[in-house]
Amino acid sequence: MNDAGTATSSFPVCDLHCDTVLELQGGASLASNAGGHVDIARLKRGRVGLQVFACFTPSLLSPSRAHREANALVDVLESACHAYPDDVRLVTGAEGVRAAVASGRIAAMRALESGHAIAGDLGNLERFRARGVRYLTLTHARHLEWAASSGEDWSQEHGLSALGEEVVREMNRLGMIVDVSHVHERTFWDVARVARRPFIASHSCAAALCPVGRNLTDDQLRAVAASGGVVGLNFYPGFLDPDYHPNVGTALPEMFRQLEEMELKYADDPPGRQAATRELSESILRRVGPPKATIETVVDHLEHMTRVMGDDHVAFGSDFDGVPWSQVPRGVSDCSAFPQILERMAARGFSAESLRKIAWTNFLRVLGDNE
């Protein structure tokens, strides 16, 4: 990494993962999401050219319900974007992203979080791909029948089943990017063995700096890079700061269980779910204060990942609106903060070209390689 003597404002930003669709389903709009992290005005201030919107389905739903819910969330996202055609354009590929940005609009891309959404049916992959979905996060906090999650204990002998390997091969055939954030380490290595196109970890951090099961070891980071893929850095303090969960007094698996139970309880009441989620965040803030992670912690992880993987394989995957709203790192209040992050990176010695790759071109390359 060399000294960067140029401004960091000459290129837009890709963010590989946010959960704002749940905010939209709960009553917010892309024009007004005051209780969350992402809306049009702040995306513009953050110079976001591409925002990938994850449609998340809880693992506690039945498979058929999860499939219906995933389609309903894609509907929510499409309606939200169509309401603001002068500001946002739905896209499905790299050329669409570039065209949207050239026209002064924010490119919005569909993704699915949790393979539970396909209900064990390979045909559903093709149907979601036809709807414009560009990546699938294979698992969330619980194991699937065909893929093990980092959120539960399981034998190292379990990873992808035979069906799971078929899922990866079919995604490669369809040009749907395989996302390994949330997967068990055995699942990760099975993906690395089976995948024939670049795969990603859309929203993960470095285990060397914060050793939790959701993060990636240096060997895993190198394997993503070897595939030609990218890792999008997550801004959740629990993945950035090893002291976060001890301070909160709740282990990561237990927090995921609490959130899943809340999601199930409010499955038919999205506004109630969002209110309950915010109350959980506020209760943590009242009990232990703000997180210790800062914008510098974010740059620490970016610096480590770049050192291990090279600057062609690092990106942003904020997890905004999935991170509890009051628990973002200090200095990273919402999606308007990307320019400040890039400035801190430049101050650490990232070159202008490295910043451009990490912020913008790396993920567009992966999109093209999966088309």
GIHUZI-V17620 format. One line per field, one symbol per residue. phi: phi as a letter, one per 20 degrees, with the letter a starting at -180 (. if undefined). A space follows every 50 residues. Layout:
phi: ???
This chain:
phi: .dfdedfedebecedfabdfgffffepfcfebcfecdcbffffffelfec dededecffeffgfffffffffffggfffffffcfedccfccbfffffff ffendefdcebddofgfelmdfffgfffffenfdbcffccecfefdbedf ecfafffdbeegffffgffffgfemdfeddgnefgffgfffgfefdcgdc dfbbceffdbfdffedffffgffffffnecdefeefgfdedfeffgffnc fggffffgffffffgdgdcgfffffffffffffffffcnffefcgffgfg fffffffeenfecdbdbgmgmdfggedfffncfaffeggffffffffeof fgfffffffcefffffgffdd
